[in-house]
Each structure stands twice: as structure tokens, then as C-alpha cells.
Amino acid sequence: MARLAQTPGLTDEQQSILETVREFADKEIIPHAQRLEHADEYPTDILDGMKEMGLFGLTIAEEYGGLGESLLTYALVVEELSRGWMSISGIVNTHFIVAYLISQHGSVEQRALLLPRMATGEVRGAFSMSEPECGSDVSAIKSKAVRDGDRFVIDGQKMWLTNGAYSSVVATLVRTETGADSVYGNMSTFLLEKEPGFGETAPGLTIPGKIEKMGYKGVETTEMVLDGVTVPDSAVLGGADQVGRGFYQMMDGIEVGRVNVAARACGISIRAFELAVGYAQQRRTFGEPLAKHQAIAFKLAEMGTKIEAAHALMVNAARLKDAGQRNDVEAGMAKLLASEYCAEVVQEAFRIHGGYGYSKEYEIERLMREAPFLLIGEGTSEIQKTIISRGLLREYKL
């Protein structure tokens, strides 16, 4: 039988990239993930290997030193990395979104200045919309930028920045009162450059420290405090004439981010299945392997089916975006199904392990703490249902 989650129609180049990443995950990520995750230790050696492979520039155009690969290739790479350890995919996810935003919406100067260094991993990106009182409701953003001549002064507090410390550029959505009728027309995205690390990493910009989490460890999640951060017009994503376009730029980035989350969910699900099917064939009860018992065999059948369904939706959403088509509904569907199925698949793998699944010595314990994050990252399941239903009602309007 073929391995789960195969993708038809890939080029030889895509196949080669995926085989290389899969081998890297098997040799360099999986053997070390448990130790690093339990210690909440930043995976420096793994990241150095990813830089050597060119993964930070996977989707950046060749003219800027990247590999110029598609969103589909990136999503499949993320699936393989997440199969190794979800935190690794998180490190490249926000970087990828910021590189995408600069590629699609940045000025000529911004692309030339940032993309070559982002392609090598020298400069890493973080992405910031959420605030202490604002998650999925982007209209509630309070952080603001006020024009002062040919500059802007930014004040506010942002939350849940993956790569908040180790990044060098943060794509940040704040309010800019432009007089637009809609609240969404009064927002702008700024590219805030800073030094990697904690504390005051640029004048007025402070990364206080790591937020402690139940899972998704190793990669840092932080706050960002903005107190009189002063930036020139050129810091607006796309340049000064793009003031007021930030919300729409960010939503474009979120669409590819949701494909990424779906891919992460698929990767975790595949790993949970591998652990479950391996354990079920090894562990013996009542004189035969667990896998011979119909109750367990049926669980494996359902798990495999859910993985295939989620993978197919993820691939479809990526291919639509690569074709230049709108994919908000499809990306929402992929993220919704993949994250919900991931939680179910991981829990079934946990049940198959029995008491051993509750032990920190077994990998499934870590997956049980990582899977819930995908239910809320890049928009909760309820937000995805809102996006999907609105899109369907738009298409099927009487």
C-alpha cells in the first residue's frame, strides 16, 4: 500500500525537495524533538540545517536568491517538517507569510532590501495582528500609528508573536486614521525592523519575554510593546501610498497562512498515525497484536481516511492560490477540517497507546499538547465556519 497523503502531479524537482526534507526530518528532527520540546530549547542546530537547505527562501523568487517554489511545494514541505516537530514548521511559517507579503505587496525598495537576506535566513520575519483584547476580531485593534510629518509614531501592545524574539522584521497591523468609511480602511501594515533578542530591540520596541505555553515549545511566542516607535513613510508595506491598505494585505497573507496550518495539521496527523500503527502491531493483548483486534483496526482505518481527506483539501487550496484564484473558502475548509481531524487522530493514537500515551517518554504525549493549538491558530474553527458560510452564500445567492 502507498504511504498516506501522496500528492499526484508533482514535478521531479518537487519530489526531490520533499524527499530531502523527509530524510532531514527523520534524521535531524525526530531524534531530537522530545528532548528539545521538554526543555523548551530553541532548535539552533536544526535551524542551521534548514538554512543550508535553502528552506527559508523556498518561495522567494530566484532573482532575490530564493528557490522560487510554489505555495503547494511549501505546504508539502511544512507537512514533512510538522511530522518531525510542529515547532519547526512554526519557525518558518511566519517568516514565509512576511516574505509572501513583501513579494506581493512590498515596494521595489522593500523587496530589494529584505528578500535576499530573508532567502538565506539571515533576516527572519514575524507577523503581528493579535492584541491582548483582540484575536479573531481584527476590527478591535487598538495599536495605532499617527503621522508626524513624513514619519509615523506607533504606540500599542501586540500579542502571540511566533518568532517574536529571533525575528529581525515584524509585519505589524495597526490603526491609521485615514478617514475611510470602513474600520478596515483605517488600518496599515508596517514593516518594523529590530535586532533579534529580548528587551528593547529597537528604540521604543520591546519584546518582554517568552509566553509560557502548554505545547508548541522550542519556538518562542512573545508580546511586543510599542512605545513611541518612530518610522519613516518607507516602513509602510508597499510605501506611503499604501496607507489604509493594511487589512487587505494581511488577509492575503492569512489565506496562505491557513494553508500552512492545514499542512501542519496533516503532518502531525501522519506522525500520530505512524506511532499508533507501529504500537498497535508491536503491542500484544489477549495473545495477539492490538492491530488484530477489530476495535483498533477500525480506529486505524478512520484515522487514515481522515488524513487523506484533510491532505486533499490542503493540496486543493494551495493549488488554487498558485493558480491566482481566490481561495478564502477553500483555505478555510482545509484549515477547519485538517485541524479538527488532527485533534481526533492524535486522540485516537493516544487511546491506542493506553497508559503509555500518558508518559512523557512517549512521543504521543507531546502531540496531545501540540494538536490543540491548530484549532485556534490563524483563526478558530468558528471563524473558519463564518468565512466558509459567507463564501458559499455569496456563490449560491438567489
N, C-alpha and C positions, 0 to 999 in steps of 0.2 A: 504494500500500500504506500502511496506517496505521502511525504511529510505534510502535516497540516499547513494550511494557509499558503499554498503555492499561488503564484501570480502569473497568468499566461500573458504572452505577448511582450515579454521583456527583451531588450537588446542584449547582445553578448557583453557589452560594457556594463549594463546594469547588473547582469548576472555575476560578473566578475567582482563588482563592488560589493554586492551582497554576500558573496562567498567569503571575501576578505574580512568583512565586518563580522560575519558569523564566527569565523575562526578566531578573530580578535576577542569576541565576547566569550567564547569557550575557554580561551587560554589566559586572557588578561583581566577579564571582569568577573566571571562567575567564581573562580577560585578565591577571590579576594573580597567579594561583595559583603559576605557575612561579617567579617572582621571590621571592615571599614564602616559598615552601617551601624553595627553595635557600638562602635567608638565615636560615631558621628564625625568621622575623619574625612577631610577633603581629599578626593582621589587624585592627587597631583600626578602620580606616575601614569595612571590611566589617561588622564588628560593630555599628557605629553605624547603618548602613543597616538591619540586621536589627532593631535596637531600634525604629527609626522605623516599620517594617512591623508591629510587634507580635508578632514570631515568638517572643520569649521568654515570652509569655503565651498562646501558641496554644491550649493545652489547659487553661489555668486558667479557672475559672468566671467568667462575666461579673460576678457580684457582687463579685469581687475585682479587677476591671479587666482580665480576660483576654478572649480571644475565645470560650472555651467550646467549642472544636472537639474532635473525636473522636480516638482513637488512630490510626484509619485516615488521617485528614487529616494528622496529624503525621507518620506513616510516609511518606506520599507526598511531603510537604514535605522530609523528610530525604533521600529518594531524589533529589530535584531538587538539593538542596544538595550532596550527595555527588557527583553528576555534575559539579558545578563543582569541588569540592575536599573530600575526606573530612574534613580537619581542621575545616572549618567546621561540619559536622554533629556532630563530636565535642564542640564547644563547647556546643552546645545539648542534646546527649544527656544528660549527667549532670545538667544543670540541669532538664531535663524529668523525669528519674526522681525527683529530690528534690521537685520541685513535685507530682508524682503521689503520692509517699509522704505528703507533708503533706496533700494534698487528701483522700486515702483514710484515713489513719491518724492525722493530727495532731489535737491538741486544738483547741477553738474558739479559744483564745487564740493558738496557733501559726499557725493559718490566717489569722487576722486580722492578726497581726504581720508575717508573712513573705510571704504570697501576693501582696498588692497590689504590693509592691516587687519581687518576682520577676517579675510580669507585665510590668513596664516594663523589666526588665533591670538595674535599679539594684542589686538583690541577685541574685547568681548562685550556683547550687548546685553542689557536688561530692559525690561518692558514694564511700564508702570501706569496703571489706571486706578486700581483699588485704593480706598482710603479707610480710616478707622470706622467711618459711618457710611461707607459706600462700597458695595461689591458689584452685584449684577446691575444695580440701578445706576448707570453711568451718569444720568442726569443730575444725580445728587452730589457730584464732585464739587468740593469747596475750594481746593487749592486754586490759586489764581495768579495770573501774570498781568501786571499793569505796565502800560507803555510809559517810558520816561525818555522822551526824545527819540533817538534811534536805537534805544535799548529797551529791554523788559526787565522788571523786577518781579521775582517769583517768590511767593510765600505759601506754605501749606505743609501737610503731612500725608505721605503715601504709605501704603501697606502691602505686604505679601510680594515683595520683590524677590523672585528667584534670580540668583547671581547678583544680588544687590551689592555685595561687598567686592567680589572679584571682577566685576564689570568695569569698563572704562567709559562707556557711553550708555545713558539711560533714556530711552524714548518715553517721554512723560506727557500725559494728557492733563491739561489744566484749563480753567476758565479764562477766557479773554473776552471782555465785553465789547462785542463788535456792533451791537445794535440789531442783530438778526432777530427775526420773529421767533424762531425756534431756539430752545436752550442748546440744541446740538450744533447750531451755527455759531454759538458763542464759546467754542472750545478750540484749542490749538494744541498741536503736538510739538514739544521742544526736544531737541537732542542735547541733553545735558552731559557734558564731558567732565570726568572726575578721575582721581587717582584710585587704583584698586586698594581696598582695605576698609577698615572700620574707623570710626571717628569722623572728624571734619575732613572730607576727601576733596573738597573744593570750597572756595570761600562761600560760606552760608549753607553749604550742603553737607549734612551729617548722616552717616549710616551708624545708628546707635549700637547695634549688635545683632546676633542671631536670634530669631524667634524659635523657641523650643517646640518641636512637633512630635506627634506620636509615631510618625513614619516619615518617608521621603527625607531621610537623613543623609549626611555627607555633603550634599549641595546646600548652600546657605540660603535661608529665606529671611528677609530683613524688612525693617521700616526705612523710610527716607524722610528726613526733616529738611524743609526748605525755608530758610530764614533770610530773606533779602538777597537771594541768589540773582545776580545781575548778569544778563547775557545779551549779546547783540542780536539784531534782526536775523542775522545769518543762522542763528540757532533754531529758528522755526523750521520744522521739517518741510522741505520744498522751497524755503525762502520766505521773505516778508509778505509776498502776495498770497501765501497760503494760510495766513492767519484766519481762523474761523473754519478751517477745513479739517481740523484735527480728529474730530469724532469719526468722520467718514474714512479717513486714512487708517485709524486704529481698527475700525470694523473690518476693513480689508485684511488687516493683519490677523485679526481674531479668526477669520474664516480659515486661514491656513493653520492657525494655532489649534483649532478644533480638529482638523485632520490629524495634527500631531498627537493630540490627546487620544484620539481614537486609535492611532498606531501604537501608542504606549500601552493602552488597554489590551490590544491584541497581543503585544509582546509578553506582558505579564500573564495573560491567559494561557499562552502557549507554554510558558515556563511552568505554570501551575499544573497544566495537563501532563507535561513531561514528568514532573515529580510524582504526580498521582498515579500515572500508568506504570511508572517504574516501581513505585512502592507496592502497588496492587499486584504486580507479578512476582515480587520478591517475598512479601509477607504472606505467611500461611496461617489459615484458620480452619478448624474442623477438617484437617487433613489435606487441604488443597489451597492453592494461591487465592488471595482475595479476588483477583480478576475473574476467577471461575464462578464466583457467586453472582447470580443474575442481578441482584440489587446493586452491586458495584459495577458490573459490566454495563448496566443501563445508565448509571451516572457518567461513565466514560463516554458512552455514545452521545449523551446530551451535551456534555462538555465540548466534545469535538465538533458537534453540529453548530453550537453557539459560536465557537471560534471561527469556523468557516463563514458564517453569516456576517459576523462583525468585520472580518477581514475584507469580504467582498464589498460591503458598504464603504469602508475606508478607502479602498482602491478606487471605487467609482467616484467618490467625492474628490479625490486627488486628481484623477484624470479629467474631470470636468473643469477644475481650476486651471490645469495645464492647458486645456483647450481654449482658455479665455472666456469660459462661460460662467454665469452666475451659479454659485454652489452653496448659498447660505442654507437652503433647506437640506440639501444632501449632506453637507458638513455637520449640520445639527443632528440629522438622523444617524450618521456614523458615530458621532460623539456620544449620543444618547444610548444607542444600542451597545456599542463596544464597552462603555464604562459600566453600564448595568450588567451586561453579561460577564464582564471581568469580575465584578464583585461576586456574582453567582458561581462562576467557575472556580475562583480561588476558595470560596467557602466549601464547595464540594470536595476540592482537593484536600482541604483541611480536615473534613469529616472522614475522608478515606484514610488519612494518616492516624486517626484516632488520637489517643493521648500523646503520641509523639509529635503531632502537629502543634501542640501547645508548648513544646520545648523550644527554647532559643537555639538549640543545637541544630534544629531542622529549618531548612530554608523557607518552608511554607509559612512559618510564623512571621517572617519578615513580610512576605507577600500579603498576609492578612492585614498588616498595618499600612501597606502601601496602596492597596486597591481602593480604599475609601476616598483617597484624595482625588481620584479621577472622576468621582461622582460630582465634585464641586468645581474642579479646575476648569478654567476657560468657560465658565457659565454652568450653573447647576442643571440637573436633568429637567427641572421645571422650566428653566429659561429655554432650554432646547425645545421643549414641547411648545412653548409660546412661539418661538421662531418658526417651527415646522408648521404649526396650525395656521399661522398668519400667511405663510407662503402657499400652503395648499388652498386656503380660502381665496387668495389672490388669483390663483390659477383656475380655480373652479367657480369663480364668481358668476352668479346667474345674471 
